[in-house]
Amino acid sequence: MPAYTNTPPNLRIGGVFVFIRLIHLNEFSMTSGLTFAFSKNYIEYLMQKARKMIKKIQSGNDSADRFIAFFNLNRIDGLPVLLEKVK
């Protein structure tokens, strides 16, 4: 997965592969608020499909291309994600 090392962490949590996009600020980083979750059983398949999508997108911004690819993959192969407000 070296093509994805300079972008938001691709995390493996339990049986789930999570794609998030980080926003870097002066003293900390935070997510954009969108989370794409996939079954960890399909990581190789997802990476292969993402690489093909990224080649087709070519917006000129690698980070945006990855985000668009995983956004589209999430619509097809993603797991439902529910984020709750923290009190």
WOGIZI-V913404 format. One line per field, one symbol per residue. ss: DSSP state (h for helix, s for strand, l for the rest). psi: psi as a letter, one per 40 degrees, with the letter a starting at -180 (. if undefined). burial: b if it has 9 or more other ideal C-beta (glycine too) atoms within 8 Angstrom, else e. A space follows every 50 residues. Layout:
ss: ???
psi: ???
burial: ???
//
This chain:
ss: lhhhlllllssssllsssssssssllllssssssssssshhhhhhhhhhh hhhhhhhllllhhhhhhhhhhhhhhhhlsllllllll
psi: fdeedeaihhihhbfihhhihihhideiiiieehhhhiheefdddddddd dddddddgeehdddddddddddddddeiihhhhihh.
burial: eeebeebeebebeeebbbbbbbeeeeeeeebeeebbbbebebbeebbebb bebbeebeeeeeeebbbbbbbbbbeeebeeeeeeeee
//
